[in-house]
Amino acid sequence: MLHPTTRRTFLQQTSCLGAAALWIPGSRRKLRVGIVGHGVCKFGVQFSLQNHPDVEVVAVSDLFEDRCRELAEICKAPRSYASLAELLHDDTVEAVYLATDAPSHARHAIEALRHGKHVACAVPAVFGNLEDADELLETVKTTGLTYMMFETSCFRPDLYAMRTLYDAGALGELVHSEGEYYHDGCALLPAYQDWRRGLPPQWYPTHSNAYYVGVTGKPFTEVSCMGMPSHRPELQAENNAYRNPFGTEVALFRTAEGGSARMAVSWDTPGHEGEVGRVRGRRGAVTGTAYQGVEKELPDLDKPALPAGVTPGGHGGSHGYLGHEFVRAVLENRKPLVDVAMALNLTVPGIVAHQSALKDGELLKVPQYSF
């Protein structure tokens, strides 16, 4: 398991586990995986599932023939399908990774679960629709299958350190958290059926929201959000399918611990791009991976080694860890770190935040999810 649960167990586990720790195989069989989606970002192959020693990629799918062929070649998959619907009828596939368009994530995940497949999914879990969140949660519960969302911030070095320190008791209750996801021009990137054009920033909130939810495992309860219009003429409300007027949205959340969290998403700010955050608790604070606080004996903050052939990859070296966590969760029959409850607690607050921004910052209740 890649994440600690208590201070005592974590310190026991890490007393002899350092940066050079060896990965020990935990299974004698391979998980048979189907990978779906090989679009602009080619995320289907970015998480090293095709290189994992406990995985056999048995099938792939993409709606475009040339992309499907390339995906099959990279993964050395024996079978390829023209659609997810066709792949789901392949009984050799035990689990699917969905690197499909964001508006289809919830529908595709629900469909795969109902066909008896474990599901890993790119972010966000749902797309602007609270009813989809309820249906996804219920489907995971009724099928008993594994669902994991590949939220990259959760395995960035800074957030990994924050979560490790929080679970070890070195931060105490969090008084304030901040997360920022800046991606200038994101809403202009090419995408299937142009789904990115005019995208409300807080509909893609998980990279920033992880700097509280991914640290504590706890949800937000209320939100007030301010939006700033995009400066790009082609992204004005009258020119996008979402009728979204904002290029930047900054949300102020109340947390389950009673603290606050400021979470920003912007498509209109050149300069530093990516995910960054900081946390401050009653016993200590973390910016980057640097701890300042009252605790003197700290746990090891280095991530454990990955299996041979699995690389940390992009988004701060998170990709390989997400793929590995999903594989081990399925084979060990346990909840993954970013299970369905955390996935929804990362995603849905952004949907409500956008509603708040459209109402000039009105304070709104945020649904909480548990599993």
Residue frames relative to the residue before (quaternion, step in Angstrom):
aa qw qx qy qz dx dy dz
M 1.0000 0.0000 0.0000 0.0000 0.00 0.00 0.00
L 0.3711 -0.7881 0.4558 0.1828 3.58 -0.75 1.01
H 0.7609 0.3232 -0.2092 0.5222 3.60 1.15 -0.13
P 0.4560 -0.6999 0.4759 0.2752 3.58 -0.96 0.82
T 0.3446 -0.7450 0.5317 0.2086 3.54 -1.26 0.38
T 0.7993 0.0446 -0.0235 0.5988 3.58 1.02 -0.69
R 0.6705 -0.4856 0.3731 0.4189 3.52 -1.29 0.32
R 0.6962 0.4874 -0.2977 0.4348 3.59 0.76 -1.00
T 0.7034 0.4561 -0.2946 0.4587 3.59 0.76 -0.98
F 0.6337 0.5284 -0.3545 0.4399 3.57 1.00 -0.71
L 0.6759 0.4873 -0.3092 0.4584 3.58 0.87 -0.90
Q 0.6182 0.5270 -0.3467 0.4688 3.58 1.08 -0.62
Q 0.6865 0.4925 -0.2834 0.4537 3.55 0.93 -0.93
T 0.7745 0.3840 -0.1918 0.4646 3.57 0.96 -0.83
S 0.4226 0.7195 -0.4729 0.2831 3.59 1.21 -0.02
C 0.7819 0.2115 -0.1372 0.5702 3.58 1.14 -0.54
L 0.5945 0.5602 -0.3565 0.4535 3.59 1.24 0.39
G 0.0324 0.8107 -0.5801 0.0725 3.56 -0.48 1.21
A 0.7832 -0.3311 0.2346 0.4711 3.53 -1.30 -0.25
A 0.7155 0.4424 -0.2555 0.4765 3.59 1.12 -0.59
A 0.3123 0.7822 -0.4939 0.2161 3.57 1.26 0.21
L 0.3847 -0.7256 0.5278 0.2164 3.54 -1.06 0.80
W 0.4043 -0.6728 0.5574 0.2705 3.53 -1.12 0.70
I 0.1809 -0.7831 0.5893 0.0819 3.58 -0.89 0.97
P 0.4682 -0.6831 0.4691 0.3068 3.62 -0.66 1.02
G 0.1966 -0.8162 0.5374 0.0799 3.54 -0.94 0.91
S 0.7622 0.2886 -0.1689 0.5543 3.58 1.20 0.13
R 0.3453 -0.7350 0.5431 0.2132 3.55 -1.12 0.62
R 0.7241 0.3729 -0.2556 0.5209 3.57 1.21 0.08
K 0.4386 -0.6855 0.5191 0.2612 3.54 -1.26 0.39
L 0.4180 -0.6684 0.5591 0.2567 3.53 -1.14 0.75
R 0.2926 -0.7710 0.5427 0.1593 3.57 -0.75 1.05
V 0.0772 -0.8475 0.5220 -0.0577 3.53 -0.33 1.37
G 0.1716 -0.7229 0.6559 0.1335 3.51 -1.29 0.63
I 0.1897 -0.7825 0.5859 0.0920 3.58 -0.90 0.93
V 0.1034 -0.8165 0.5681 -0.0042 3.53 -0.75 1.11
G 0.7825 0.3093 -0.2540 0.4770 3.57 -0.65 1.12
H 0.1257 0.7701 -0.6101 0.1377 3.55 -0.80 1.12
G 0.1699 0.8518 -0.4735 0.1462 3.52 0.89 1.06
V 0.8509 -0.1482 0.1057 0.4928 3.54 -1.21 -0.63
C 0.7534 0.3797 -0.2054 0.4960 3.59 0.89 -0.91
K 0.2750 -0.7968 0.4920 0.2179 3.59 1.30 -0.24
F 0.1740 0.8366 -0.5003 0.1399 3.55 1.04 0.83
G 0.5017 0.6695 -0.4291 0.3405 3.60 1.16 -0.30
V 0.7816 0.2984 -0.1537 0.5258 3.58 1.08 -0.68
Q 0.5112 0.6901 -0.4028 0.3164 3.60 1.22 0.06
F 0.7067 0.4776 -0.2598 0.4527 3.62 1.21 -0.29
S 0.5129 -0.7171 0.3633 0.3012 3.56 1.30 0.53
L 0.2914 0.7613 -0.5350 0.2222 3.60 1.09 0.45
Q 0.6617 0.5177 -0.3062 0.4476 3.58 1.02 -0.78
N 0.7133 0.4226 -0.2485 0.5009 3.60 1.26 -0.32
H 0.5016 0.6807 -0.4171 0.3332 3.57 1.26 -0.15
P 0.4775 -0.7049 0.4397 0.2859 3.64 -0.79 0.93
D 0.6989 0.4367 -0.2668 0.4996 3.59 1.23 -0.36
V 0.6623 0.4818 -0.2909 0.4945 3.59 1.28 0.29
E 0.0728 -0.7228 0.6827 0.0781 3.48 -1.27 0.67
V 0.2450 -0.7488 0.5972 0.1503 3.59 -0.61 1.11
V 0.1242 -0.8484 0.5142 0.0188 3.55 -0.28 1.30
A 0.8054 0.0524 -0.0184 0.5901 3.59 1.22 -0.33
V 0.0953 -0.7681 0.6300 0.0644 3.54 -1.25 0.53
S 0.0726 -0.7940 0.6015 0.0494 3.53 -1.30 0.31
D 0.1463 0.7304 -0.6651 0.0528 3.51 -1.26 0.63
L 0.5555 -0.6412 0.4193 0.3232 3.56 -1.06 0.73
F 0.7056 0.4058 -0.2481 0.5253 3.58 1.22 -0.48
E 0.5139 -0.7052 0.3951 0.2871 3.55 -0.64 1.16
D 0.6759 0.4947 -0.3137 0.4473 3.61 0.87 -0.88
R 0.6537 0.4993 -0.3138 0.4742 3.58 1.01 -0.76
C 0.6358 0.5314 -0.3252 0.4558 3.56 0.99 -0.83
R 0.6510 0.5163 -0.3107 0.4615 3.56 0.98 -0.85
E 0.6629 0.4953 -0.3074 0.4699 3.59 0.94 -0.86
L 0.6323 0.5348 -0.3253 0.4565 3.58 1.00 -0.83
A 0.6578 0.5088 -0.3044 0.4646 3.57 0.94 -0.88
E 0.6516 0.5196 -0.3148 0.4543 3.58 0.99 -0.81
I 0.6680 0.5002 -0.3058 0.4583 3.57 0.90 -0.90
C 0.7494 0.4036 -0.2045 0.4834 3.57 0.93 -0.94
K 0.3112 -0.7589 0.4996 0.2787 3.58 1.31 -0.25
A 0.2534 0.7951 -0.5030 0.2249 3.53 1.07 0.87
P 0.4380 -0.7270 0.4634 0.2547 3.62 -0.82 0.90
R 0.7907 0.2114 -0.1093 0.5641 3.59 1.16 -0.49
S 0.0566 -0.7739 0.6298 0.0360 3.55 -1.14 0.68
Y 0.1800 -0.7891 0.5846 0.0557 3.53 -1.15 0.75
A 0.5242 -0.6665 0.4481 0.2833 3.52 -1.14 0.69
S 0.8010 0.1078 -0.0603 0.5858 3.59 1.22 -0.24
L 0.6248 -0.5150 0.4280 0.4016 3.53 -1.30 0.34
A 0.6185 0.5699 -0.3522 0.4107 3.59 0.93 -0.85
E 0.6667 0.4841 -0.3039 0.4783 3.59 0.99 -0.80
L 0.6533 0.5255 -0.3234 0.4386 3.58 0.91 -0.88
L 0.6552 0.5446 -0.3258 0.4098 3.60 0.96 -0.80
H 0.6365 0.5060 -0.3381 0.4739 3.59 1.22 -0.26
D 0.5187 0.6082 -0.4212 0.4285 3.59 1.29 0.06
D 0.3084 -0.8020 0.4868 0.1570 3.57 -0.35 1.24
T 0.5800 0.5753 -0.3935 0.4216 3.60 1.18 -0.20
V 0.6100 0.5500 -0.3484 0.4517 3.61 1.23 -0.38
E 0.1994 -0.7926 0.5691 0.0905 3.57 -0.70 1.12
A 0.8051 0.0789 0.0150 0.5876 3.57 1.04 -0.81
V 0.1718 -0.7778 0.5952 0.1067 3.56 -1.13 0.62
Y 0.2097 -0.7135 0.6479 0.1650 3.50 -1.26 0.59
L 0.2144 -0.8047 0.5493 0.0689 3.55 -0.67 1.21
A 0.0269 0.7719 -0.6316 0.0670 3.55 -0.44 1.28
T 0.2901 0.7846 -0.4828 0.2592 3.53 0.98 0.95
D 0.7176 -0.4227 0.3076 0.4603 3.59 -1.27 -0.07
A 0.6175 -0.6126 0.3560 0.3415 3.57 -0.99 0.89
P 0.6521 0.5199 -0.3528 0.4242 3.67 0.85 -0.73
S 0.7113 0.4565 -0.2541 0.4702 3.60 1.19 -0.49
H 0.4158 0.7586 -0.4513 0.2189 3.61 1.20 -0.23
A 0.7005 0.4632 -0.2931 0.4571 3.59 0.71 -1.01
R 0.6643 0.5042 -0.3088 0.4573 3.60 0.86 -0.93
H 0.6733 0.4892 -0.3010 0.4656 3.59 0.89 -0.88
A 0.6547 0.5124 -0.3212 0.4534 3.59 0.94 -0.83
I 0.6546 0.5083 -0.3114 0.4649 3.58 0.91 -0.90
E 0.6499 0.5184 -0.3118 0.4601 3.57 0.96 -0.88
A 0.6741 0.4926 -0.2998 0.4616 3.58 0.90 -0.88
L 0.6425 0.5187 -0.3246 0.4613 3.59 0.95 -0.83
R 0.6788 0.4899 -0.2956 0.4603 3.58 0.95 -0.83
H 0.6559 0.4529 -0.3105 0.5179 3.57 1.28 -0.25
G 0.6047 -0.6219 0.3363 0.3668 3.57 1.24 0.36
K 0.5356 0.6206 -0.4109 0.3989 3.60 1.18 0.46
H 0.4425 -0.6132 0.5792 0.3044 3.55 -1.15 0.67
V 0.2074 -0.8141 0.5382 0.0669 3.58 -1.05 0.74
A 0.0402 -0.6983 0.7129 0.0503 3.48 -1.19 0.85
C 0.0674 -0.8281 0.5559 -0.0261 3.55 -0.92 0.90
A 0.4887 -0.6195 0.5267 0.3161 3.54 -1.15 0.68
V 0.5605 -0.5999 0.4509 0.3501 3.58 -1.27 0.31
P 0.6387 -0.1925 -0.7417 -0.0701 1.55 -2.23 1.23
A 0.6609 -0.5239 0.3588 0.4001 3.58 -1.27 0.34
V 0.7729 0.0423 -0.0070 0.6331 3.57 1.04 -0.83
F 0.3236 -0.7696 0.5322 0.1406 3.55 -1.21 0.47
G 0.8597 -0.1780 0.0682 0.4738 3.54 -0.10 1.33
N 0.7021 0.4593 -0.2385 0.4891 3.59 1.26 0.09
L 0.3094 -0.7816 0.5163 0.1640 3.59 -0.47 1.19
E 0.5993 0.5579 -0.3692 0.4397 3.60 1.08 -0.58
D 0.6172 0.5361 -0.3443 0.4615 3.60 1.05 -0.69
A 0.6142 0.5526 -0.3474 0.4435 3.58 1.06 -0.72
D 0.6643 0.4963 -0.3020 0.4703 3.58 0.90 -0.90
E 0.6767 0.4931 -0.3015 0.4561 3.58 0.93 -0.86
L 0.6366 0.5219 -0.3350 0.4583 3.58 1.00 -0.77
L 0.6527 0.5134 -0.3150 0.4594 3.58 0.89 -0.90
E 0.6789 0.4901 -0.2939 0.4610 3.57 0.87 -0.93
T 0.6427 0.5244 -0.3291 0.4513 3.60 1.00 -0.75
V 0.6368 0.5057 -0.3326 0.4777 3.59 0.97 -0.77
K 0.6610 0.5139 -0.3107 0.4499 3.58 0.93 -0.87
T 0.7233 0.4543 -0.2622 0.4491 3.59 0.81 -0.96
T 0.6989 0.4530 -0.2887 0.4722 3.61 1.00 -0.64
G 0.3187 -0.7673 0.4991 0.2460 3.58 1.10 -0.61
L 0.5022 0.6640 -0.4123 0.3699 3.58 1.26 0.27
T 0.5697 -0.5991 0.4476 0.3409 3.54 -1.29 0.35
Y 0.0099 -0.7531 0.6579 0.0040 3.54 -1.07 0.88
M 0.0622 0.7841 -0.6155 0.0502 3.56 -0.96 0.89
M 0.2453 -0.7356 0.6115 0.1574 3.54 -1.07 0.80
F 0.3824 -0.7451 0.5069 0.2040 3.56 -0.88 0.97
E 0.0579 0.8064 -0.5811 0.0931 3.58 0.33 1.26
T 0.3720 -0.7947 0.4418 0.1866 3.54 -0.31 1.32
S 0.6080 0.5793 -0.3758 0.3919 3.62 0.94 -0.74
C 0.6035 0.6068 -0.3569 0.3744 3.59 1.06 -0.68
F 0.7693 0.2705 -0.1847 0.5485 3.60 1.17 -0.39
R 0.3325 0.6721 -0.5623 0.3486 3.56 1.09 0.68
P 0.6222 -0.5819 0.3541 0.3859 3.62 -1.00 0.67
D 0.6742 0.4985 -0.3264 0.4364 3.61 0.90 -0.81
L 0.7048 0.4487 -0.2859 0.4692 3.59 0.85 -0.90
Y 0.5824 0.5572 -0.3700 0.4620 3.59 1.10 -0.63
A 0.6586 0.4964 -0.3057 0.4758 3.59 0.97 -0.86
M 0.6391 0.5280 -0.3282 0.4528 3.59 0.96 -0.84
R 0.6778 0.4878 -0.2987 0.4620 3.58 0.87 -0.94
T 0.6388 0.5305 -0.3220 0.4549 3.58 0.98 -0.84
L 0.6830 0.4743 -0.2807 0.4792 3.58 0.92 -0.90
Y 0.6286 0.5266 -0.3349 0.4641 3.59 1.02 -0.79
D 0.6960 0.4705 -0.2846 0.4617 3.59 0.82 -0.95
A 0.6661 0.4847 -0.2973 0.4827 3.58 1.18 -0.53
G 0.5425 -0.6532 0.3803 0.3666 3.60 1.29 -0.02
A 0.4839 0.7097 -0.4101 0.3065 3.59 1.26 0.08
L 0.7030 0.4333 -0.2712 0.4944 3.60 1.22 -0.25
G 0.2952 -0.7375 0.5434 0.2714 3.58 1.06 -0.67
E 0.7348 -0.3310 0.2852 0.5189 3.58 -1.20 -0.38
L 0.4172 -0.7127 0.5039 0.2531 3.56 -0.96 0.85
V 0.3196 -0.7503 0.5576 0.1548 3.54 -0.81 1.10
H 0.7984 -0.0650 0.0823 0.5930 3.57 0.99 -0.89
S 0.0619 -0.7691 0.6358 0.0197 3.54 -1.12 0.81
E 0.0805 -0.7761 0.6221 0.0640 3.53 -1.21 0.54
G 0.0153 0.7785 -0.6270 0.0218 3.53 -1.07 0.85
E 0.0618 -0.8045 0.5907 -0.0058 3.55 -0.99 0.85
Y 0.0335 -0.7628 0.6456 0.0133 3.52 -1.03 0.89
Y 0.0054 -0.8035 0.5922 -0.0607 3.55 -0.38 1.29
H 0.1246 0.7726 -0.6088 0.1304 3.56 -0.74 1.08
D 0.2083 -0.8260 0.5128 0.1064 3.54 0.23 1.30
G 0.8378 0.1744 -0.1520 0.4945 3.57 -0.84 1.02
C 0.3310 0.7727 -0.4932 0.2240 3.61 1.23 0.13
A 0.6984 0.4922 -0.2753 0.4406 3.57 0.97 -0.86
L 0.6583 0.4647 -0.3191 0.4990 3.57 1.30 0.18
L 0.4641 0.6935 -0.4435 0.3269 3.59 1.26 -0.09
P 0.5363 -0.6075 0.4593 0.3639 3.61 -1.07 0.61
A 0.0779 0.7894 -0.6019 0.0921 3.56 -1.07 0.74
Y 0.6545 -0.5070 0.3872 0.4059 3.54 -1.25 0.45
Q 0.8412 -0.0333 -0.0496 0.5374 3.57 -0.77 1.14
D 0.5561 -0.6729 0.3597 0.3295 3.55 1.20 0.74
W 0.2191 0.8373 -0.4856 0.1232 3.58 1.10 0.62
R 0.6289 0.5565 -0.3499 0.4153 3.63 1.12 -0.42
R 0.5753 0.6345 -0.3868 0.3418 3.60 1.07 -0.66
G 0.8415 0.0902 -0.1090 0.5213 3.56 -0.62 1.17
L 0.2852 0.7993 -0.4897 0.1998 3.58 1.29 0.18
P 0.4315 -0.6715 0.5249 0.2957 3.64 -0.79 0.92
P 0.5111 -0.6814 0.4087 0.3279 3.63 -0.61 0.99
Q 0.7279 0.4396 -0.2613 0.4568 3.61 0.87 -0.86
W 0.5211 0.5677 -0.4508 0.4505 3.59 1.21 0.31
Y 0.7125 0.3153 -0.2233 0.5857 3.58 1.32 -0.08
P 0.2161 0.8735 -0.4082 0.1542 3.56 0.93 1.00
T 0.4989 0.7356 -0.4018 0.2201 3.57 1.18 -0.41
H 0.6097 0.5731 -0.3642 0.4088 3.61 1.05 -0.68
S 0.7132 0.4007 -0.2528 0.5166 3.60 1.06 -0.67
N 0.6602 0.5285 -0.3234 0.4246 3.61 0.87 -0.88
A 0.5496 0.6281 -0.3897 0.3893 3.57 1.19 -0.47
Y 0.6202 0.5665 -0.3522 0.4129 3.59 1.14 -0.48
Y 0.6843 0.2777 -0.3311 0.5874 3.53 1.26 0.48
V 0.7242 0.4484 -0.2649 0.4519 3.59 0.60 -1.14
G 0.7037 0.4610 -0.2677 0.4698 3.60 0.95 -0.85
V 0.6220 0.5213 -0.3353 0.4784 3.58 1.25 -0.34
T 0.8118 0.3056 -0.1191 0.4831 3.56 0.79 -1.07
G 0.3673 -0.7066 0.5109 0.3237 3.57 1.10 -0.69
K 0.6051 0.5646 -0.3360 0.4497 3.58 1.30 0.08
P 0.4769 -0.7032 0.4605 0.2570 3.62 -1.18 0.56
F 0.4983 -0.5611 0.5491 0.3678 3.49 -1.46 -0.09
T 0.2914 -0.7809 0.5293 0.1587 3.58 -1.18 0.50
E 0.7939 0.0439 -0.0092 0.6064 3.63 1.12 -0.64
V 0.0699 -0.8072 0.5848 0.0384 3.56 -1.22 0.43
S 0.0454 -0.7109 0.6986 0.0664 3.48 -1.33 0.62
C 0.0490 -0.8339 0.5484 -0.0386 3.56 -0.70 1.10
M 0.1894 -0.7611 0.6120 0.1015 3.55 -1.06 0.84
G 0.1629 -0.7914 0.5843 0.0758 3.55 -1.00 0.86
M 0.1744 -0.7545 0.6217 0.1176 3.53 -1.22 0.62
P 0.4918 -0.6880 0.4364 0.3073 3.62 -0.74 0.98
S 0.5429 -0.5977 0.4813 0.3412 3.54 -1.21 0.60
H 0.4051 -0.7054 0.5240 0.2525 3.55 -1.11 0.68
R 0.5841 0.5829 -0.3663 0.4299 3.58 1.30 -0.09
P 0.4764 -0.7034 0.4422 0.2875 3.62 -0.62 1.06
E 0.6811 0.5097 -0.3005 0.4313 3.60 0.96 -0.83
L 0.7071 0.4266 -0.2650 0.4978 3.59 1.26 -0.20
Q 0.3551 0.7136 -0.5182 0.3101 3.58 1.13 0.48
A 0.6962 -0.5196 0.2994 0.3945 3.56 -1.17 0.65
E 0.6909 0.4874 -0.2958 0.4445 3.58 0.94 -0.80
N 0.7147 0.4524 -0.2437 0.4745 3.58 1.27 -0.25
N 0.7229 0.3615 -0.2780 0.5191 3.62 1.17 0.29
A 0.6272 -0.6005 0.3667 0.3339 3.53 -1.14 0.73
Y 0.6642 0.5142 -0.3016 0.4511 3.60 1.18 -0.51
R 0.2970 -0.7513 0.5128 0.2905 3.58 1.29 -0.35
N 0.3398 0.7558 -0.4741 0.2976 3.52 1.13 0.80
P 0.2597 -0.8052 0.5143 0.1402 3.61 -0.67 1.03
F 0.6916 0.5496 -0.2533 0.3943 3.59 1.24 -0.40
G 0.2294 -0.7460 0.6087 0.1426 3.53 -1.17 0.74
T 0.7575 0.1715 -0.1096 0.6203 3.55 1.34 -0.32
E 0.0116 0.7768 -0.6295 0.0144 3.56 -1.03 0.84
V 0.0880 -0.7903 0.6063 0.0085 3.56 -0.81 1.08
A 0.1422 -0.8249 0.5467 0.0193 3.55 -0.54 1.25
L 0.1650 -0.7393 0.6435 0.1102 3.55 -1.11 0.76
F 0.1129 -0.8195 0.5619 0.0024 3.54 -0.48 1.28
R 0.3037 -0.6405 0.6564 0.2582 3.50 -1.38 0.39
T 0.3051 -0.7822 0.5196 0.1584 3.57 -0.85 0.94
A 0.6687 -0.5030 0.3702 0.4035 3.55 -1.30 0.27
E 0.6586 0.4892 -0.3070 0.4824 3.60 1.22 -0.41
G 0.5698 -0.6074 0.3754 0.4068 3.58 1.31 -0.08
G 0.5564 0.5995 -0.3908 0.4223 3.57 1.27 0.10
S 0.4820 -0.6439 0.5056 0.3121 3.54 -1.31 -0.30
A 0.0820 -0.7749 0.6250 0.0473 3.55 -1.27 0.45
R 0.1547 -0.7735 0.6096 0.0788 3.57 -0.83 1.02
M 0.0026 -0.8234 0.5631 -0.0706 3.55 -0.50 1.24
A 0.0943 -0.8295 0.5503 -0.0137 3.56 -0.55 1.24
V 0.0178 -0.7486 0.6625 0.0201 3.54 -1.19 0.73
S 0.0667 0.8206 -0.5610 0.0868 3.57 -0.79 0.99
W 0.2237 -0.7499 0.6115 0.1167 3.53 -1.15 0.83
D 0.7161 0.4864 -0.2077 0.4555 3.59 1.28 -0.13
T 0.6297 0.5342 -0.3432 0.4476 3.62 1.10 0.47
P 0.2284 -0.7811 0.5672 0.1269 3.61 -0.25 1.22
G 0.5301 0.5864 -0.4766 0.3846 3.54 -1.23 0.50
H 0.8206 -0.1104 0.1029 0.5512 3.58 -1.00 -0.80
E 0.0562 -0.7852 0.6161 0.0244 3.57 -0.96 0.90
G 0.5908 0.5667 -0.4340 0.3762 3.52 -1.16 0.60
E 0.6051 -0.5549 0.4419 0.3615 3.51 -1.35 -0.35
V 0.1033 0.7754 -0.6168 0.0874 3.54 -1.01 0.83
G 0.0752 0.8152 -0.5717 0.0540 3.58 -1.10 0.56
R 0.1429 -0.7617 0.6241 0.0992 3.50 -1.36 0.06
V 0.1404 -0.7903 0.5925 0.0682 3.59 -1.15 0.58
R 0.0870 -0.7745 0.6251 0.0420 3.54 -1.17 0.64
G 0.0603 -0.8195 0.5696 -0.0156 3.54 -0.70 1.15
R 0.7099 -0.4620 0.3227 0.4225 3.56 -1.31 0.03
R 0.7586 0.3431 -0.1971 0.5177 3.60 1.19 -0.49
G 0.8188 -0.0882 0.0696 0.5630 3.61 1.18 -0.22
A 0.2699 -0.7510 0.5860 0.1406 3.53 -1.35 0.26
V 0.1486 -0.7738 0.6098 0.0856 3.55 -1.26 0.50
T 0.0254 0.7244 -0.6889 0.0083 3.51 -1.07 0.94
G 0.7592 0.0963 -0.1372 0.6289 3.57 -0.56 1.12
T 0.6755 -0.4177 0.3224 0.5150 3.59 -0.66 -1.05
A 0.4901 0.6737 -0.4198 0.3601 3.59 1.28 0.21
Y 0.2053 -0.7858 0.5782 0.0780 3.56 -0.77 1.13
Q 0.0135 0.7492 -0.6622 -0.0025 3.53 -1.11 0.82
G 0.4080 0.7082 -0.4927 0.2988 3.54 -0.60 1.09
V 0.7236 -0.4688 0.3174 0.3948 3.53 -1.35 -0.17
E 0.5944 0.5904 -0.3717 0.3999 3.60 1.16 -0.47
K 0.2535 -0.7935 0.5398 0.1210 3.58 -0.85 0.98
E 0.7337 0.3297 -0.2074 0.5567 3.58 1.03 -0.74
L 0.0538 -0.8345 0.5477 -0.0276 3.56 -0.33 1.29
P 0.5016 -0.6351 0.4894 0.3248 3.58 -1.12 0.61
D 0.6243 -0.5048 0.4356 0.4071 3.53 -1.34 0.27
L 0.2368 -0.8081 0.5285 0.1074 3.57 -0.77 1.04
D 0.5037 0.6398 -0.4340 0.3855 3.60 1.25 0.12
K 0.4696 -0.6537 0.5131 0.2982 3.55 -1.05 0.75
P 0.5270 -0.6361 0.4519 0.3369 3.63 -1.03 0.69
A 0.6434 -0.5379 0.3846 0.3857 3.53 -1.28 0.39
L 0.3831 -0.6938 0.5648 0.2300 3.54 -1.25 0.57
P 0.6297 -0.5182 0.3975 0.4207 3.59 -1.21 0.33
A 0.6296 -0.5267 0.4130 0.3946 3.54 -1.23 0.52
G 0.7796 0.3127 -0.2505 0.4814 3.56 -0.93 0.95
V 0.6644 0.4519 -0.2967 0.5160 3.56 1.24 -0.39
T 0.1771 -0.8048 0.5619 0.0725 3.58 -0.58 1.16
P 0.6013 -0.5687 0.4058 0.3878 3.62 -1.10 0.56
G 0.2524 -0.8220 0.4818 0.1687 3.60 1.06 -0.71
G 0.7786 -0.4082 0.2681 0.3940 3.52 -1.35 -0.32
H 0.7395 0.3876 -0.3255 0.4439 3.52 -1.42 -0.13
G 0.7568 -0.4102 0.2121 0.4625 3.54 0.69 1.14
G 0.6403 -0.5503 0.3302 0.4221 3.57 1.09 0.61
S 0.4323 0.7314 -0.4264 0.3105 3.56 1.15 0.64
H 0.5627 0.6739 -0.3877 0.2810 3.57 1.03 -0.75
G 0.6991 0.4788 -0.2859 0.4475 3.57 0.75 -1.01
Y 0.6465 0.5276 -0.3190 0.4493 3.57 1.05 -0.75
L 0.6351 0.5186 -0.3360 0.4635 3.58 1.01 -0.72
G 0.6536 0.5062 -0.3155 0.4658 3.57 0.91 -0.89
H 0.6678 0.5074 -0.2951 0.4577 3.57 0.93 -0.93
E 0.6420 0.5278 -0.3250 0.4513 3.59 0.95 -0.84
F 0.6548 0.5036 -0.3199 0.4640 3.59 0.94 -0.81
V 0.6623 0.5136 -0.3128 0.4470 3.58 0.83 -0.95
R 0.7032 0.4562 -0.2812 0.4673 3.58 0.81 -0.97
A 0.6127 0.5483 -0.3642 0.4375 3.62 1.01 -0.67
V 0.6634 0.4876 -0.3098 0.4755 3.59 0.93 -0.84
L 0.7183 0.4586 -0.2687 0.4489 3.59 0.76 -1.00
E 0.7155 0.4094 -0.2465 0.5096 3.58 1.14 -0.56
N 0.3626 -0.7665 0.4620 0.2598 3.59 1.35 0.03
R 0.5100 0.5998 -0.4429 0.4289 3.55 0.79 1.11
K 0.6173 -0.5265 0.4189 0.4078 3.55 -1.29 0.21
P 0.3897 -0.6858 0.5515 0.2713 3.58 -1.02 0.69
L 0.6934 -0.4600 0.3366 0.4408 3.56 -1.25 0.26
V 0.7809 0.2210 -0.1217 0.5714 3.61 0.71 -1.05
D 0.0001 0.8242 -0.5642 0.0489 3.55 0.40 1.27
V 0.7626 -0.3925 0.2361 0.4568 3.58 -1.27 0.01
A 0.6391 0.5264 -0.3413 0.4449 3.60 1.00 -0.74
M 0.6813 0.4614 -0.2983 0.4836 3.59 0.85 -0.91
A 0.6116 0.5609 -0.3529 0.4322 3.59 1.00 -0.77
L 0.7009 0.4477 -0.2659 0.4875 3.58 0.93 -0.87
N 0.6519 0.4984 -0.3197 0.4737 3.59 1.05 -0.68
L 0.6237 0.4993 -0.3328 0.5010 3.58 1.27 -0.28
T 0.7529 0.4468 -0.2013 0.4393 3.56 0.98 -0.92
V 0.7105 0.5124 -0.2772 0.3946 3.57 0.68 -1.16
P 0.6061 0.5612 -0.3916 0.4055 3.67 0.91 -0.64
G 0.6234 0.5412 -0.3421 0.4489 3.58 1.11 -0.60
I 0.6099 0.5448 -0.3466 0.4595 3.58 1.07 -0.71
V 0.6812 0.4657 -0.2789 0.4912 3.56 0.95 -0.92
A 0.6091 0.5577 -0.3498 0.4423 3.60 1.06 -0.71
H 0.6459 0.5041 -0.3255 0.4720 3.58 0.97 -0.79
Q 0.6103 0.5341 -0.3490 0.4695 3.59 1.04 -0.71
S 0.6438 0.5212 -0.3112 0.4659 3.57 1.01 -0.83
A 0.6494 0.5210 -0.3217 0.4510 3.59 0.94 -0.87
L 0.6523 0.5091 -0.3100 0.4682 3.57 1.04 -0.77
K 0.7096 0.3913 -0.2354 0.5366 3.58 1.29 -0.40
D 0.5655 -0.6494 0.3603 0.3588 3.56 1.17 0.70
G 0.7606 -0.4325 0.2070 0.4377 3.55 0.92 0.97
E 0.2808 0.7751 -0.5230 0.2165 3.60 1.17 0.34
L 0.4517 -0.6831 0.5070 0.2689 3.58 -0.98 0.88
L 0.0266 -0.8188 0.5714 -0.0483 3.57 -0.67 1.16
K 0.4980 -0.6335 0.5049 0.3095 3.55 -1.19 0.59
V 0.2468 -0.7550 0.5934 0.1301 3.55 -1.11 0.78
P 0.4297 -0.6878 0.5121 0.2830 3.63 -0.80 0.91
Q 0.2023 -0.7557 0.6068 0.1404 3.57 -1.17 0.63
Y 0.2124 -0.7897 0.5706 0.0747 3.55 -1.08 0.81
S 0.0208 -0.7863 0.6173 -0.0113 3.55 -1.06 0.81
F 0.0696 -0.7928 0.6054 0.0102 3.54 -1.21 0.55
